[in-house]
Amino acid sequence: MNGLKTIYFTRKGFEKLRSRVQAIEKKVDDLGIEMGRAADLGDIWENSEYDCARFDRDQATSRLNELKHAMAVAHIVDANDISTEYIMFGVTVVLEDPKN
């Protein structure tokens, strides 16, 4: 994946990530609208509503970029594809005491 570090997800975890991305995308859009309304109030240099909306939008955009990166490097692990022949990622191991 172009030298980027892979992030492993279950199908359920990846779907939660996708839902979170969609929610933040909507929030960014809503904050853009809010910034427009605040800008309509007048001078944006002394407009605390505009500054607050811009700060919130920048924070949401930063988080959105992080989550989109995670989706770009995601690898979905399917439990049916994991070999139980060796101890590895996704395998449950039960240890038994041979003396008992």
PASEBA-1860 file (N, C-alpha, C; in nm, 3 decimals):
! residues 100
1> MNGLKTIY> 0.083/-0.121/0.000/0.000/0.000/0.000/0.087/0.127/0.000 ~ 0.176/0.137/-0.092/0.259/0.255/-0.111/0.343/0.289/0.011 ~ 0.388/0.190/0.085/0.473/0.215/0.201/0.400/0.267/0.323 ~ 0.269/0.279/0.317/0.193/0.326/0.432/0.164/0.209/0.524 ~ 0.160/0.236/0.652/0.136/0.132/0.751/-0.010/0.086/0.746 ~ -0.029/-0.043/0.738/-0.163/-0.102/0.732/-0.228/-0.096/0.870 ~ -0.356/-0.065/0.872/-0.436/-0.068/0.995/-0.540/-0.178/0.976 ~ -0.545/-0.270/1.070/-0.636/-0.385/1.059/-0.768/-0.356/1.129
9> FTRKGFEK> -0.876/-0.395/1.061/-1.011/-0.377/1.114/-1.092/-0.504/1.094 ~ -1.185/-0.525/1.184/-1.290/-0.624/1.157/-1.388/-0.556/1.063 ~ -1.476/-0.631/1.001/-1.578/-0.572/0.914/-1.663/-0.472/0.994 ~ -1.701/-0.514/1.116/-1.783/-0.427/1.201/-1.709/-0.298/1.236 ~ -1.583/-0.309/1.269/-1.503/-0.191/1.303/-1.488/-0.097/1.186 ~ -1.469/-0.153/1.066/-1.456/-0.070/0.947/-1.586/0.001/0.916 ~ -1.698/-0.066/0.935/-1.829/-0.003/0.912/-1.853/0.111/1.010 ~ -1.809/0.093/1.135/-1.821/0.200/1.234/-1.736/0.320/1.190
17> LRSRVQAI> -1.617/0.291/1.139/-1.529/0.397/1.090/-1.595/0.471/0.974 ~ -1.653/0.398/0.881/-1.720/0.460/0.765/-1.835/0.549/0.813 ~ -1.913/0.501/0.909/-2.026/0.581/0.962/-1.975/0.709/1.027 ~ -1.864/0.697/1.100/-1.805/0.814/1.167/-1.759/0.916/1.064 ~ -1.697/0.869/0.956/-1.652/0.959/0.849/-1.771/1.032/0.789 ~ -1.879/0.960/0.761/-1.998/1.023/0.703/-2.057/1.128/0.797 ~ -2.058/1.099/0.927/-2.112/1.194/1.025/-2.025/1.320/1.030 ~ -1.896/1.304/1.027/-1.807/1.421/1.033/-1.814/1.500/0.903
25> EKKVDDLG> -1.829/1.432/0.789/-1.846/1.505/0.662/-1.969/1.594/0.667 ~ -2.078/1.543/0.723/-2.200/1.624/0.737/-2.175/1.740/0.832 ~ -2.102/1.714/0.941/-2.072/1.820/1.038/-1.989/1.931/0.972 ~ -1.890/1.893/0.892/-1.807/1.992/0.823/-1.894/2.077/0.729 ~ -1.985/2.013/0.657/-2.076/2.087/0.569/-2.163/2.184/0.649 ~ -2.218/2.135/0.761/-2.303/2.220/0.845/-2.224/2.338/0.902 ~ -2.100/2.313/0.940/-2.018/2.421/0.994/-1.983/2.524/0.885 ~ -1.970/2.480/0.762/-1.949/2.573/0.652/-2.068/2.666/0.635
33> IEMGRAAD> -2.188/2.610/0.648/-2.310/2.690/0.641/-2.315/2.788/0.757 ~ -2.277/2.740/0.875/-2.276/2.826/0.994/-2.176/2.940/0.977 ~ -2.061/2.910/0.916/-1.962/3.015/0.890/-2.020/3.121/0.796 ~ -2.095/3.076/0.696/-2.158/3.170/0.603/-2.256/3.262/0.673 ~ -2.337/3.203/0.761/-2.433/3.283/0.838/-2.362/3.384/0.927 ~ -2.254/3.338/0.992/-2.178/3.426/1.081/-2.111/3.538/1.001 ~ -2.063/3.506/0.881/-2.000/3.607/0.797/-2.101/3.713/0.755 ~ -2.227/3.673/0.740/-2.332/3.768/0.703/-2.361/3.869/0.814
41> LGDIWENS> -2.312/3.840/0.936/-2.335/3.932/1.048/-2.248/4.057/1.039 ~ -2.149/4.053/0.953/-2.065/4.173/0.937/-1.917/4.138/0.931 ~ -1.836/4.228/0.980/-1.691/4.218/0.976/-1.642/4.088/1.040 ~ -1.579/4.002/0.960/-1.536/3.872/1.014/-1.411/3.884/1.103 ~ -1.345/3.998/1.099/-1.224/4.015/1.182/-1.259/4.025/1.330 ~ -1.377/4.073/1.360/-1.419/4.086/1.500/-1.549/4.010/1.524 ~ -1.561/3.894/1.462/-1.684/3.818/1.467/-1.656/3.685/1.539 ~ -1.692/3.678/1.664/-1.662/3.558/1.744/-1.740/3.436/1.695
49> EYDCARFD> -1.861/3.457/1.643/-1.938/3.345/1.590/-1.865/3.282/1.471 ~ -1.810/3.367/1.385/-1.736/3.318/1.269/-1.610/3.245/1.314 ~ -1.536/3.305/1.408/-1.413/3.243/1.458/-1.440/3.106/1.520 ~ -1.548/3.098/1.597/-1.583/2.971/1.663/-1.620/2.865/1.559 ~ -1.701/2.903/1.461/-1.741/2.809/1.357/-1.621/2.764/1.275 ~ -1.531/2.856/1.245/-1.410/2.822/1.169/-1.322/2.726/1.249 ~ -1.305/2.753/1.379/-1.225/2.666/1.464/-1.286/2.526/1.468 ~ -1.418/2.519/1.488/-1.485/2.389/1.493/-1.472/2.315/1.360
57> RDQATSRL> -1.487/2.388/1.248/-1.473/2.326/1.117/-1.331/2.274/1.096 ~ -1.230/2.352/1.136/-1.091/2.309/1.121/-1.061/2.185/1.203 ~ -1.117/2.179/1.324/-1.098/2.062/1.409/-1.165/1.939/1.346 ~ -1.286/1.956/1.298/-1.359/1.845/1.236/-1.288/1.799/1.108 ~ -1.237/1.893/1.031/-1.166/1.858/0.907/-1.039/1.781/0.938 ~ -0.969/1.821/1.042/-0.847/1.749/1.082/-0.879/1.605/1.120 ~ -0.983/1.587/1.200/-1.024/1.452/1.241/-1.070/1.371/1.119 ~ -1.143/1.435/1.030/-1.190/1.369/0.909/-1.072/1.318/0.826
65> NELKHAMA> -0.969/1.399/0.813/-0.850/1.357/0.738/-0.782/1.237/0.802 ~ -0.776/1.235/0.935/-0.717/1.121/1.007/-0.796/0.993/0.978 ~ -0.929/1.003/0.986/-1.012/0.885/0.965/-1.009/0.838/0.820 ~ -1.003/0.932/0.726/-0.993/0.894/0.585/-0.860/0.826/0.557 ~ -0.755/0.871/0.625/-0.625/0.803/0.610/-0.636/0.659/0.661 ~ -0.701/0.641/0.775/-0.719/0.506/0.830/-0.795/0.418/0.732 ~ -0.896/0.475/0.667/-0.972/0.397/0.568/-0.885/0.362/0.447 ~ -0.796/0.455/0.409/-0.712/0.433/0.291/-0.611/0.321/0.313
73> VAHIVDAN> -0.566/0.302/0.437/-0.466/0.199/0.465/-0.527/0.079/0.536 ~ -0.659/0.073/0.540/-0.729/-0.034/0.612/-0.716/-0.169/0.542 ~ -0.707/-0.270/0.624/-0.716/-0.408/0.577/-0.820/-0.475/0.666 ~ -0.926/-0.527/0.604/-1.033/-0.591/0.681/-0.997/-0.736/0.702 ~ -0.995/-0.777/0.828/-0.961/-0.913/0.866/-1.089/-0.994/0.877 ~ -1.094/-1.104/0.805/-1.207/-1.195/0.810/-1.163/-1.317/0.891 ~ -1.235/-1.347/0.997/-1.198/-1.458/1.085/-1.189/-1.591/1.010 ~ -1.265/-1.606/0.902/-1.262/-1.730/0.825/-1.134/-1.747/0.744
81> DISTEYIM> -1.063/-1.637/0.723/-0.941/-1.641/0.643/-0.815/-1.661/0.727 ~ -0.829/-1.665/0.858/-0.714/-1.675/0.946/-0.683/-1.821/0.975 ~ -0.559/-1.859/0.950/-0.515/-1.995/0.980/-0.499/-2.010/1.131 ~ -0.545/-2.122/1.182/-0.527/-2.150/1.326/-0.408/-2.244/1.348 ~ -0.331/-2.263/1.244/-0.215/-2.351/1.251/-0.102/-2.287/1.333 ~ -0.097/-2.155/1.333/0.007/-2.081/1.404/-0.057/-1.973/1.490 ~ 0.015/-1.930/1.591/-0.030/-1.817/1.673/0.000/-1.691/1.594 ~ -0.102/-1.613/1.568/-0.088/-1.489/1.492/-0.203/-1.397/1.524
89> FGVTVVLE> -0.202/-1.283/1.463/-0.306/-1.182/1.480/-0.444/-1.244/1.454 ~ -0.537/-1.225/1.547/-0.673/-1.270/1.528/-0.702/-1.412/1.575 ~ -0.601/-1.482/1.624/-0.619/-1.620/1.668/-0.631/-1.621/1.820 ~ -0.730/-1.692/1.871/-0.747/-1.709/2.014/-0.674/-1.835/2.056 ~ -0.594/-1.822/2.161/-0.513/-1.934/2.208/-0.557/-1.970/2.349 ~ -0.576/-2.099/2.374/-0.611/-2.149/2.507/-0.493/-2.232/2.555 ~ -0.435/-2.193/2.666/-0.324/-2.267/2.723/-0.373/-2.365/2.826 ~ -0.318/-2.484/2.826/-0.354/-2.584/2.924/-0.228/-2.628/2.998
97> DPKN> -0.245/-2.654/3.125/-0.134/-2.702/3.207/-0.125/-2.853/3.189 ~ -0.014/-2.905/3.134/-0.005/-3.049/3.109/-0.005/-3.133/3.237 ~ 0.017/-3.071/3.352/0.019/-3.144/3.479/-0.121/-3.168/3.533 ~ -0.219/-3.105/3.481/-0.357/-3.120/3.530/-0.438/-3.208/3.440
END
